[in-house]
Amino acid sequence: MNAQEVQRRIEAGMPGARVVVRSDDDTHFEALVVAPQFAGKRAIARHQLVYATLGHAVGREIHALSIDALTPEEWSTRGGQG
């Protein structure tokens, strides 16, 4: 599993999301996910949506995943584009 595969899985499971995934070792990952599906949801629910896209890979090929889960409005407020 590499960062591109993690990114592809999240994008496939969350249509319309903007996703950037980084990893230095292909087992520990950092993901920025900007998605309208997060609107009105608390952080834990947002993370659960992301984890659901990765299925059983979490805890196996993916040993650790740090998630920054934002709505498009929150991303824009932080200075992100679009």
N, C-alpha and C positions, 0 to 999 in steps of 0.2 A: 504494500500500500504506500502510495506517495501522495504528496500534497495535491497534485493535479487530479488524482482519482478521488480523494476526499472531496475536493471542490466539485467535481463532476457529479458525485452522488448527492451532495447537498442541493446543487442546482436542479438536478432531475426531480428531487423530492419536494422542492419549493419553487415552483414556476414563478418567474418574475423576480426572484431574489438576485441581489448582487453579492457575490461571494469571492473572498480572497482567503486562501489558505497558505500557511507557511509551515515549514518543518526543516529542522537542521539534521534530523536523523531518521525520518520516515517512520517514527513510532510516537513521537510527541508533536502535537500540532497546535497551531493557533489559527482560529478562524474568525474573520469579520464577515458577518451575515447581515445584510440590510434587506429587509423584506416587509411588505405591507401586511403579511400574515401575523406580525408581531403586535399590531395595534391593539391596545386594550389588554394586553397580557403582561403578567409579571415575569420577572427574569427566569424563574424556574420553568414556567410554561414555555417560554421562548426556547430555552435550552432543550427541553423535551422535544419540541418540534424538530430541532436540528438533529438531536440524537436519533430520532425516529427515521431520519433519512439514511442513517449509516448502519442501522440494524445491528447484527451480531459482530460487526467489525470493531465496535467499541468494546474494549476489554480484551480484544484479541490482537489484530493488526494495529489497532489504535490504542496505545497504552494510556495516553493522556490527550485531552482536547480542551483547550482554553477557548471560550466562545465570547465574542463581543456581538451581541444580538440587538440590532437597532431597527426602528421603523425608518422609512425614508425621511420623515420629518426630523427625527432625532439626529440622523446622519447629517442632514442639511444644517441643523443647528450647531453641530460640531465642526462645521466647515467643509464637509464632504461635498462632492459634486452630485447634483441630481437627486 
